[in-house]
Amino acid sequence: MAYDVNRIRSQFPSLDSGIAFFDGPGGSQVPISVGEAIAKAITQPTSNRNTVTLSEQNAEACVQGYRSAVADLLNCDSQGVIYGRSWTQLTYDMSRNLAKEWGPGDEIIVTYLDHDSNIRPWIQAAEAKGATVRWAEFDVETAELPVESITKLLSNKTKFVAVTGAANTLGTRPDIKAIAKEVKNSGALFLVDAVHLTPHAVIDFKDIGADFLGFSSYKIFGPHCGTMVADPALLERVKNDKLAPSTTAVPERFEFGTLPYEIMAGVTASIDFVASMDDEAKGSRRERIVQSMNALEAYEHPLFEYMESQIQSLPGVKTYGHAKSRTPTLYFSFSGKDSVELYKHLAKLKVNAPAHNFYAFEASHKLGLGDKGAMRAGLAPYSTKEDVDRLVEGLKSF
Ligand SMILES: Cc1ncc(COP(=O)(O)O)c(C=O)c1O
């Protein structure tokens, strides 16, 4: 296993800016190969996708390349890969589709831990159909979302459950495999928001056992778009609205209008980059992704422990995420210091660590942080100890 952070950093032109990026949970920096793949795809001969002309074949190759790259990243069926402009757009679309089957007496479950894109669309769809919403609580002291917080709400009325794979401010990684098992036993559909988990861990969709799962490419080296995956056999059964002449085929039926071939080529390149992070990784792309993500976790874990211990040693600090299993993302504030002013102070030192609720809106309110939230410092694959030291020095100098 070889994780050479300097070799990885050399691939990111934006790091030449001298900025220390702790805003990766909001969106990662992008390697040069991804920019080149987007430029190539949009400037090569391109038409609407088909199989006759070279330009049609190029467009088709971008779509198929994207689906098979995502299948390798998540271990899912390439024909169950749905492209979307963002994860939020995908959850909104799917909420309206699934709600076609919901009505009074039916129940859905959401959590207070989730990003609002995995709460509000489901609530609004349920309310429109007269279905009941049940809320799973997380422990505000530990930030854990125990499996029982979901199972105690399950009943034969439950139609759908949405849970985060990792919380984007607190970092909590609920036991989604155990939750999936219980939800499936109850007969409900289970969806996992893996937007914050995918940049930090190996995702095995088939092993998790969820019905739907998704991520956003711009959080993991790619362009700004989202993806939702499901078993194609399940997608065949989901009803959705579509244009009369557009295809009934899965997954295309869920993707509206002409696809952005160049963005899809960028996603493929970003997944190829993930597979290359461990430069000794061997085998199929899926095998290299697994080795690279394991190497990344082994790199990020001690760096995160260092960052957390350094920040926890600062006077007046309060940290909020304490779950046993979590991503390298720290949410914190200082008594008597305004988080937004601190964020602005750090920006002057070329250290990016914003302060907000980051759309973990319900969680922010549960923690007593209101709409304003707190500071977030998240590690990314290009983060270094020097970056962490600059962050800590910056926090001290405010
Ligand atoms: C956990 C999580 N879910 C969902 C989203 C929203 O993703 P998108 O911008 O693709 O809609 C984010 C973005 O911050 C996130 O961190």
The ligand as a Tripos MOL2 file, in Angstrom:
@<TRIPOS>MOLECULE
LIG
   16    16     1     0     0
SMALL
NO_CHARGES

@<TRIPOS>ATOM
      1 C1        -24.4080   14.5740    3.2180 C.3       1 LIG1
      2 C2        -24.8460   15.4500    2.0800 C.ar      1 LIG1
      3 N1        -25.9600   15.1490    1.4140 N.ar      1 LIG1
      4 C3        -26.3930   15.8950    0.3830 C.ar      1 LIG1
      5 C4        -25.7140   17.0080   -0.0180 C.ar      1 LIG1
      6 C5        -26.2700   17.8080   -1.1780 C.3       1 LIG1
      7 O1        -25.6480   17.4160   -2.3410 O.3       1 LIG1
      8 P1        -25.9740   18.1910   -3.7100 P.3       1 LIG1
      9 O2        -25.2930   19.4970   -3.6400 O.co2     1 LIG1
     10 O3        -25.3950   17.2820   -4.7740 O.co2     1 LIG1
     11 O4        -27.4430   18.3200   -3.8260 O.co2     1 LIG1
     12 C6        -24.5560   17.3890    0.6490 C.ar      1 LIG1
     13 C7        -23.8390   18.6180    0.2550 C.2       1 LIG1
     14 O5        -23.2560   19.2980    1.0740 O.2       1 LIG1
     15 C8        -24.1080   16.5830    1.7080 C.ar      1 LIG1
     16 O6        -22.9750   16.8790    2.3720 O.3       1 LIG1
@<TRIPOS>BOND
     1     1     2 1
     2     2     3 ar
     3     2    15 ar
     4     3     4 ar
     5     4     5 ar
     6     5     6 1
     7     5    12 ar
     8     6     7 1
     9     7     8 1
    10     8     9 2
    11     8    10 1
    12     8    11 1
    13    12    13 1
    14    12    15 ar
    15    13    14 2
    16    15    16 1
@<TRIPOS>SUBSTRUCTURE
     1 LIG1         1 GROUP 0 **** ****
